[in-house]
Amino acid sequence: MKTPLLKAPTGACDCHIHVYELQRFPLASTATFGPPQASWADYLEVRRALGLTRAVIVQATGYGFDNRCALEALALAHGSARMIATLPVDTPAGELRRLHDLGVRGVRFMMIPNSGGVMQWDDLEPMAERIAALGWVINLQLDGRELPHYEKRLADLPCQLSIDHNGKYLTPVAPADPAFRALLRLLEGGRVWVKLSAPYETSKSGPPQYDDVGALAASLAGAFPDRCLWASNYPHPGRTDAPDNADMLDLLARWAPDEQVRKKVLVDNPARLYGF
């Protein structure tokens, strides 16, 4: 397994990984693609190779509301991971508290069309109200080009909000584009975070540097180092051209050349948001 050139600081966290145990936990009927087998043990090998010690397990869309696979991985992590679940908006308060005690720290909203997401936009405010007192985060993935439309709604949420994959502009925009400026304004508000991750999912310029998305990631790290997170997006579900995880970590050195900024992105910011 490839070793990154970037040496991660102590306590570094991978803020977006998925686990799949396809034999023991079959996919939900809402799944839209067949992901690879990727157990927690498999991921631990990746985490060690990258020099990381913490992770955030994000409920895979392929499992819908069935969080058992991710919860099992969370237990196997023995305190070195937190989890983002996918939950019905009417989940009882006692169940939310039980999940919190297990290490769950947020709810996933996958809003990319045809991605298998089971949450609805109408669930957003009610769920945000329910989780705010727990200190949880809404983990949102949407086409960033829609951010101007949703900006006020997102800014008004009472809880923390994290936005995936550099804003996930399905067609990358320029840093001066109004849709990217909307993301910057959200970050300025103090309750929104963004993951510097998975440039391959939207880049048109392609590897190895993904320059179009990389320009956005560098702008985010430069303008809001206290609001940025990093993630591998292991195991890169839905991709036949999965990138090397070490290359994904090494891109952070391009986007955030300052070592102190990288420490914020890899250690300090995830510790604050997810409660490590």
SULVEN-V142261 format. One line per field, one symbol per residue. ss: DSSP state (H for helix, E for strand, - for the rest). phi: phi as a letter, one per 20 degrees, with the letter a starting at -180 (. if undefined). burial: b if it has 24 or more other ideal C-beta (glycine too) atoms within 12 Angstrom, else e. Layout:
ss=???
phi=???
burial=???
//
This chain:
ss=------------EEEEE--E-----------------E-HHHHHHHHHHH---EEEEE--HHH----HHHHHHHHH----EEEEE-------HHHHHHHHHH-EEEEEEE------------HHHHHHHHHHHH--EEEEE--HHHHHHHHHHHH----EEEE-HHH----------HHHHHHHHHHH---EEEEEE-HHH---------HHHHHHHHHHHHH----EEEE-------------HHHHHHHHHHH---HHHHHHHHHHHHHHHH--
phi=.fdfffeffgnfceeaccccdffecffffefdbefffbeffffgfffffemdccbdedgfgfeleeeffffffgffflneccbdedcgfegfgfffffffffofcrcededfgmdnfdedgfeffffgffegfemfdeedcbfgfeggfegffffefedfcddfllnlffdgdegefgfffffffffffncdcceealfffcfefnfedlgffgffffffffecfeddccbemgelfndedgfffffffffffffcfefffffffecffffffdmf
burial=eeebebebbeebbbbbbbbbbeeebebeeebeeebeebbbebbbebbeebbbbbbbbbbbbbbbbbbbbbbbbbebbeebbbbbbbbebebeeeebeebbebbbbbbbbbbbeebbbbbeeebbebbbebbeebebbbbbbbbbebbbebbeebeebebbbbbbbbbbbbebbebeeebbbbbbebbeeebbbbbbbbbbbbbeeeeeebebbbbbbbbbbbbbbbbbbbbbbbbbbbeeeebbbbbbbbbbbbbbeeeebbbbbbbbbbbbbbbb
//
